[in-house]
Amino acid sequence: MDWAYVLVIILSVFLALFLLLSIILAVLLIRITLKIKSVADSAERTAGTVEEFVKNAKKFGGPALLFGAFMQQAKKFTRRKD
């Protein structure tokens, strides 16, 4: 057998191995990308929920704080009369 044929066989075997490894790596990268996308979507939903909570807290927080301060002053005023 000629050395050129042996070299071609060895190179083709390595090429097939690298091709197989690259296909496996591509599949793993696709899975990781899908998981990252899932985590990013979950983080986006959580951020939206927190944003809505802050909007509601801002909307109702102001009047509640004023009412609380008013009630404290009213309690102080009624105590002083007694």
Buried (B, 14 or more C-beta within 10 A) or exposed (E): EEEEEEEEEEEEEEEEEEEEEEEEEEEEEEEEEEEEEEEEEEEEEEEEEEEEEEEEEEEEEEEEEEEEEEEEEEEEEEEEEE
